[in-house]
């Protein structure tokens, strides 16, 4: 694994737990972790169960014992290790967004395509697909319960990026590519594409704004450094099938902690999901009208009916944030072991399509015009 930060902990926990709770054809061995901060790495490796640790990602590519490389680094450190690992015949699981630039993402997609011809897999950690309530929504959509989809509304709002937040890598375009847009809208674009089974055809308009252009220097709070990514981004789009969609991401939405929500409205029904109540899916069956018409609250924790739940706890013993990563790790092990996943897993080609939408929205905001996805190659 590359990285020992927030995602490093989440991924390490997922690999430790996956084969303990799920019946998988393969059992992962936490062989080696690499990261830049050597001073804290030994403690991280011991706490998280990694046998070895170091500071050069090339050692993972060269190590014959490594069969999968998991990348949880800043966005600008995705493409080089991913491409090298794939060329060496190692499966790769990478954090989202796929890369910090469209060119880097394209090169990763192409490398994964070449590797796939030799049976090597790529994966991207769009972990919200693995919430059982979202898995249920995917099933309902596949069964045509909503009819023709007319509208999608997606939001991902947080408040942690205020004026006092240090200028870490997430606020540097050269490293992150974009701000709230790539970090948060990436999840919502992926979730909308996943649920609809359709691609966005055009971004009609967008706004991307840097609310705090200077932020405290992490190394010296008396200094400030330039922040050149969006703190807020919103855009309107259309899917090929005709659905209208809105997406909104913010790191400065006062009062919001992790307001990750999506609603889908169709001719024959509707559904909505809110991650802060992640075990629940709200479902509206049939068109509006009638004295008993209304929304139904579905607690997606039944081991008999909802995806992944049979590996965990009895009904209504709810799951949490970390379970989405573990559910995904289990599905990755299934795919590498030759079995089908519970629901489709995003690979580099899939994540490339989300990256194209991210790019189209940024172009629409910068140029103040509509951008067709056919223009983003």
C-alpha positions in Angstrom: 0.0 0.0 0.0 1.1 3.6 -0.7 0.1 6.2 1.9 -0.5 6.3 5.6 -3.0 9.1 6.1 -6.8 9.1 6.4 -7.2 6.7 3.4 -4.3 4.6 4.5 -6.1 3.8 7.8 -9.4 3.1 6.0 -7.9 0.8 3.4 -5.7 -1.1 6.0 -8.8 -1.8 8.1 -10.7 -3.0 5.0 -7.9 -5.5 4.0 -7.6 -6.8 7.6 -11.4 -7.4 7.9 -12.5 -8.5 4.4 -11.6 -12.2 4.6 -12.6 -12.4 8.2 -16.2 -11.5 7.6 -16.7 -12.5 3.9 -16.1 -15.8 2.2 -13.5 -14.8 -0.4 -11.5 -16.9 -2.8 -8.3 -15.1 -1.7 -7.0 -13.8 1.6 -5.0 -10.6 1.6 -1.6 -10.5 3.3 -0.6 -7.0 4.4 3.0 -7.3 3.2 4.4 -3.7 2.9 3.4 -0.1 3.2 5.3 2.9 1.8 4.9 6.6 2.6 6.9 9.8 2.7 6.9 10.4 6.4 9.4 7.9 7.6 9.3 9.2 11.2 5.7 8.1 11.7 5.6 5.1 9.3 7.0 2.5 11.7 4.2 3.1 14.2 1.6 3.2 11.5 2.8 -0.1 10.1 2.7 -1.8 13.5 -0.7 -0.4 14.4 -2.3 -1.4 11.0 -0.6 -4.8 10.7 1.8 -4.3 7.9 4.9 -6.6 7.9 7.3 -4.2 6.2 7.5 -0.4 5.6 9.6 2.0 3.5 9.6 5.3 1.7 10.0 4.3 -2.0 7.0 3.1 -3.9 9.2 1.5 -6.5 10.0 -1.3 -3.9 6.4 -2.4 -4.2 6.6 -2.6 -7.9 9.8 -4.6 -7.8 8.8 -7.0 -5.0 7.7 -10.4 -6.4 5.6 -11.1 -3.3 3.3 -8.1 -4.0 0.3 -9.1 -6.1 -1.8 -5.9 -5.6 -0.8 -2.3 -5.1 -3.3 -0.1 -3.2 -2.7 3.6 -3.8 -4.0 6.1 -1.2 -1.7 9.0 -1.9 -2.4 12.6 -3.0 -3.8 12.8 -6.5 -0.6 13.7 -8.2 1.0 10.5 -6.9 -1.5 8.2 -8.5 -0.4 7.9 -12.1 3.3 6.9 -11.9 3.0 4.1 -9.4 -0.2 2.8 -10.9 1.2 2.6 -14.5 4.4 1.0 -13.2 2.6 -1.6 -11.1 0.2 -2.5 -13.9 3.1 -2.9 -16.3 4.7 -5.3 -13.7 1.6 -7.4 -13.7 0.2 -6.3 -10.4 -3.4 -5.5 -9.8 -4.0 -1.9 -8.7 -6.6 -0.3 -6.5 -6.4 3.5 -6.6 -8.1 6.3 -4.6 -10.4 8.7 -6.4 -10.4 10.8 -8.5 -8.3 8.8 -10.9 -5.7 11.5 -11.3 -4.9 15.2 -10.9 -5.1 15.9 -14.6 -7.0 14.6 -17.6 -3.8 13.6 -19.3 -2.6 11.6 -16.3 -6.0 9.9 -16.0 -5.9 9.0 -19.7 -2.5 7.4 -19.4 -3.7 5.4 -16.4 -6.8 4.2 -18.3 -4.6 3.1 -21.3 -2.2 1.3 -19.0 -5.0 -0.6 -17.4 -6.4 -1.5 -20.8 -3.1 -3.0 -21.8 -2.8 -4.8 -18.5 -6.3 -6.2 -18.7 -5.3 -8.2 -21.8 -3.0 -10.1 -19.5 -5.6 -10.7 -16.8 -4.5 -7.8 -14.5 -7.3 -5.8 -12.9 -7.7 -2.2 -11.9 -10.1 -0.7 -9.3 -11.0 2.7 -8.0 -12.2 3.4 -4.4 -15.6 4.8 -5.1 -16.6 3.3 -1.7 -20.1 4.8 -1.5 -21.3 2.3 -4.1 -20.8 -0.3 -1.4 -23.3 1.1 1.1 -26.1 -1.5 1.3 -28.7 1.2 0.8 -27.0 2.3 -2.4 -26.7 -1.3 -3.5 -30.4 -1.7 -3.0 -31.0 1.5 -5.0 -28.9 -0.1 -7.8 -31.0 -3.2 -7.7 -34.3 -1.3 -7.9 -33.0 0.7 -10.8 -32.0 -2.5 -12.7 -35.5 -3.9 -12.1 -37.0 -0.8 -13.7 -38.9 0.3 -10.6 -38.5 4.0 -11.3 -39.5 3.8 -15.0 -37.9 6.5 -17.1 -35.6 8.7 -15.1 -36.3 12.4 -15.5 -34.1 14.1 -12.9 -31.1 13.5 -10.6 -30.1 15.8 -7.8 -26.7 15.2 -6.1 -24.9 17.1 -3.4 -21.8 16.7 -1.2 -21.4 19.5 1.3 -18.8 19.9 4.1 -17.7 22.8 6.3 -14.1 21.9 7.2 -12.5 24.2 4.6 -12.9 27.5 6.3 -10.4 30.4 6.3 -8.3 28.9 9.1 -7.8 25.6 7.4 -4.1 25.2 6.5 -3.0 25.1 2.8 -2.4 21.3 2.6 -2.1 19.5 -0.7 -5.9 19.4 -1.2 -5.8 23.2 -1.8 -3.0 23.0 -4.5 -4.1 22.6 -8.1 -0.7 21.2 -9.1 -1.3 18.3 -6.6 -5.0 17.9 -6.3 -6.2 19.0 -9.8 -9.3 20.6 -8.3 -10.8 21.2 -4.9 -14.2 20.3 -3.6 -15.1 19.4 -7.2 -12.6 16.5 -7.6 -12.8 15.4 -4.0 -16.5 15.4 -3.5 -18.3 15.8 -6.8 -16.3 12.8 -8.1 -18.2 10.6 -5.7 -21.6 12.0 -6.7 -20.9 11.8 -10.5 -19.8 8.2 -10.0 -22.9 7.3 -7.9 -25.2 8.9 -10.5 -23.6 7.1 -13.4 -23.6 3.8 -11.4 -27.3 4.0 -10.5 -28.6 5.1 -13.9 -26.2 2.9 -15.9 -26.0 5.9 -18.3 -23.4 8.5 -19.2 -23.5 12.3 -19.0 -23.7 13.8 -22.5 -23.3 17.5 -21.8 -22.5 20.0 -19.0 -24.8 23.0 -19.6 -23.2 25.4 -17.2 -21.0 25.5 -14.0 -19.7 27.7 -11.3 -16.4 27.0 -9.5 -15.3 29.5 -6.9 -12.3 29.9 -4.6 -13.7 31.4 -1.4 -10.4 31.6 0.5 -7.6 32.3 -2.0 -5.0 32.3 0.8 -4.7 29.9 3.7 -2.3 29.4 6.6 1.0 27.8 5.9 1.0 24.4 7.6 4.6 24.9 8.7 4.2 28.5 9.9 0.8 29.7 10.9 2.0 33.4 10.7 2.4 33.0 7.0 -0.2 32.4 4.3 0.0 30.5 1.0 -2.0 30.7 -2.1 -5.0 28.3 -2.5 -5.9 27.9 -6.2 -8.6 25.3 -6.3 -12.4 25.6 -6.0 -14.0 25.6 -2.5 -17.4 25.5 -4.1 -18.5 24.0 -7.4 -22.0 23.4 -8.9 -23.0 22.3 -12.4 -26.0 21.2 -14.4 -25.8 18.3 -16.9 -27.9 16.0 -19.1 -27.5 12.2 -19.4 -27.6 10.5 -22.8 -31.0 9.0 -21.9 -32.5 12.4 -21.3 -32.3 12.8 -17.5 -31.5 16.3 -16.2 -28.9 16.4 -13.3 -27.5 18.9 -10.8 -24.3 18.4 -8.8 -23.1 20.6 -6.0 -19.9 20.3 -3.9 -18.6 22.5 -1.1 -16.0 22.6 1.6 -17.4 25.8 3.1 -21.1 24.9 3.7 -21.4 26.1 7.2 -23.0 23.6 9.5 -22.6 20.6 7.2 -20.4 17.7 8.3 -20.6 15.2 5.5 -23.9 15.9 3.7 -23.6 13.4 0.9 -27.0 12.9 -0.7 -28.5 11.8 -4.0 -32.1 11.6 -5.3 -33.4 10.1 -8.5 -36.9 10.9 -9.8 -38.6 8.7 -12.5 -41.9 8.3 -14.2 -42.9 5.4 -12.0 -41.1 6.1 -8.7 -38.3 7.8 -6.9 -35.5 7.2 -4.4 -33.2 9.2 -2.2 -30.1 8.5 -0.1 -28.4 10.5 2.6 -25.0 9.2 3.8 -25.4 10.8 7.2 -28.2 8.2 7.6 -26.4 5.7 5.5 -28.4 2.6 6.4 -31.7 4.1 5.1 -33.0 4.3 1.5 -36.2 6.4 1.0 -38.3 4.9 -1.8 -41.5 6.3 -3.5 -43.3 3.5 -5.3 -45.6 4.6 -8.2 -46.4 8.1 -9.4 -47.5 10.8 -7.0 -51.1 11.1 -6.1 -53.7 9.3 -4.0 -54.3 9.5 -0.3 -51.7 6.8 0.6 -49.0 8.0 -1.8 -45.8 8.9 -0.1 -42.2 8.1 0.7 -41.3 4.8 2.4 -38.3 4.5 4.8 -36.4 1.3 4.1 -33.8 0.2 6.6 -31.3 -1.7 4.4 -29.9 -3.9 7.1 -31.7 -7.2 6.5 -29.1 -10.1 5.9 -31.8 -11.8 3.7 -32.5 -8.9 1.3 -29.7 -6.4 1.1 -26.2 -6.7 -0.4 -23.2 -7.4 1.8 -25.2 -7.4 5.0 -25.2 -11.2 5.5 -21.5 -10.9 6.3 -22.1 -8.5 9.2 -24.7 -8.2 11.9 -28.3 -9.0 12.6 -31.1 -6.8 11.2 -31.0 -3.2 12.4 -27.5 -3.6 13.8 -26.4 -0.8 11.5 -23.2 -0.5 9.5 -20.8 2.5 9.4 -18.4 4.4 7.1 -15.6 1.8 7.3 -17.9 -1.1 6.1 -18.1 0.4 2.6 -14.4 0.0 2.2 -14.5 -3.6 3.6 -17.4 -4.5 1.3 -15.4 -3.2 -1.6 -12.2 -5.0 -0.5 -14.2 -8.3 -0.4 -15.5 -7.7 -3.9 -12.0 -6.9 -5.2 -10.8 -10.2 -3.8 -13.7 -11.9 -5.5 -12.9 -10.4 -8.9 -9.2 -11.2 -8.6 -10.1 -14.7 -7.6 -12.3 -15.2 -10.7 -15.7 -14.6 -9.1 -18.3 -11.9 -9.9 -18.6 -8.9 -7.6 -21.9 -8.2 -5.7 -22.5 -5.2 -7.9 -20.2 -3.7 -10.6 -16.8 -2.5 -9.4 -15.3 0.7 -10.9 -12.1 0.1 -12.8 -9.8 2.7 -14.5 -11.9 2.8 -17.6 -15.0 3.5 -15.5 -13.3 6.2 -13.4 -12.0 7.8 -16.6 -15.6 8.6 -17.6 -16.1 10.3 -14.2 -12.8 12.2 -14.8 -14.1 13.5 -18.1 -17.2 14.9 -16.5 -15.1 16.6 -13.8 -13.0 18.1 -16.6 -16.1 19.2 -18.6 -17.5 21.0 -15.6 -14.3 22.9 -14.9 -14.1 23.9 -18.6 -17.8 25.1 -18.5 -17.0 27.2 -15.4 -13.8 28.7 -16.8 -15.3 29.4 -20.3 -18.8 30.2 -19.2 -20.4 28.0 -21.8 -21.9 24.5 -22.3 -19.4 21.6 -22.9 -20.3 18.4 -24.6 -18.6 15.3 -23.3 -17.7 14.5 -26.9 -15.3 17.4 -26.7 -13.4 16.0 -23.7 -11.0 13.3 -24.9 
